């Protein structure tokens, strides 16, 4: 898992849409979907509930969102120092 995928996950969680997130990230929607499916596979948990065009976070997704944001915040602080 790399920080780029954490950023992808957080963007999808914020937008609640793969399409909108892909547009913001300047990647294709299928690529984004595959990256997050691989993340879920790597972690062994379901982070997102996909229902049509709507995305909601599972309980594990909510927990992971907080931790992912903490990691990206730490990385940003490290880069500034």
C-alpha positions as CSV (number, residue, x, y, z in Angstrom):
1,X,0.0,0.0,0.0
2,X,1.3,3.4,-0.8
3,X,0.3,6.9,0.1
4,X,-1.2,7.5,-3.4
5,X,-3.8,4.8,-2.8
6,X,-4.6,6.3,0.6
7,X,-5.2,9.6,-1.2
8,X,-7.4,7.8,-3.7
9,X,-9.5,6.3,-0.9
10,X,-9.9,9.6,0.9
11,X,-11.1,11.3,-2.3
12,X,-13.7,8.6,-3.0
13,X,-14.8,8.7,0.7
14,X,-15.2,12.5,0.4
15,X,-16.9,12.6,-2.9
16,X,-19.0,9.4,-2.3
17,X,-18.6,8.7,-6.0
18,X,-15.9,6.9,-8.1
19,X,-16.7,9.1,-11.1
20,X,-16.3,12.4,-9.3
21,X,-13.2,11.2,-7.5
22,X,-11.6,9.9,-10.7
23,X,-12.2,13.3,-12.3
24,X,-10.6,15.1,-9.4
25,X,-7.7,12.7,-9.4
26,X,-7.3,12.9,-13.2
27,X,-7.4,9.1,-13.6
28,X,-10.0,6.8,-15.1
29,X,-12.8,5.5,-13.1
30,X,-12.0,1.8,-13.8
31,X,-8.4,2.4,-12.7
32,X,-9.6,4.0,-9.4
33,X,-12.1,1.2,-8.8
34,X,-9.4,-1.4,-9.4
35,X,-7.0,0.4,-7.0
36,X,-9.5,0.5,-4.2
37,X,-10.6,-3.1,-4.8
38,X,-6.9,-4.1,-4.5
39,X,-6.6,-2.1,-1.3
40,X,-9.7,-3.9,0.2
41,X,-8.1,-7.2,-0.9
42,X,-4.8,-6.3,0.7
43,X,-6.4,-5.3,4.0
44,X,-8.9,-8.2,3.9
45,X,-11.9,-5.9,4.7
46,X,-14.6,-4.2,2.8
47,X,-14.2,-0.4,3.1
48,X,-16.9,0.7,0.8
49,X,-20.5,-0.2,0.0
50,X,-21.1,0.3,-3.7
51,X,-24.8,0.8,-4.5
52,X,-25.3,2.0,-8.0
53,X,-23.6,5.3,-8.3
54,X,-23.5,5.9,-4.5
55,X,-20.7,5.0,-2.2
56,X,-20.9,4.7,1.6
57,X,-18.2,3.7,4.1
58,X,-18.5,0.5,6.1
59,X,-17.6,0.7,9.8
60,X,-14.1,-0.5,8.8
61,X,-14.0,2.2,6.1
62,X,-14.8,4.9,8.7
63,X,-12.0,3.7,10.9
64,X,-9.6,3.4,8.0
65,X,-10.5,6.9,6.8
66,X,-9.3,8.4,10.1
67,X,-6.1,6.4,10.0
68,X,-5.4,7.2,6.3
69,X,-5.9,10.9,7.0
70,X,-3.5,10.7,10.0
71,X,-0.9,9.1,7.8
72,X,-1.2,11.6,5.0
73,X,-1.1,14.5,7.6
74,X,2.1,13.0,9.0
75,X,3.7,12.7,5.6
76,X,2.8,16.3,4.8
77,X,4.4,17.5,8.0
78,X,7.5,15.5,7.3
79,X,7.8,17.0,3.9
80,X,7.5,20.6,5.3
81,X,10.3,20.0,7.8
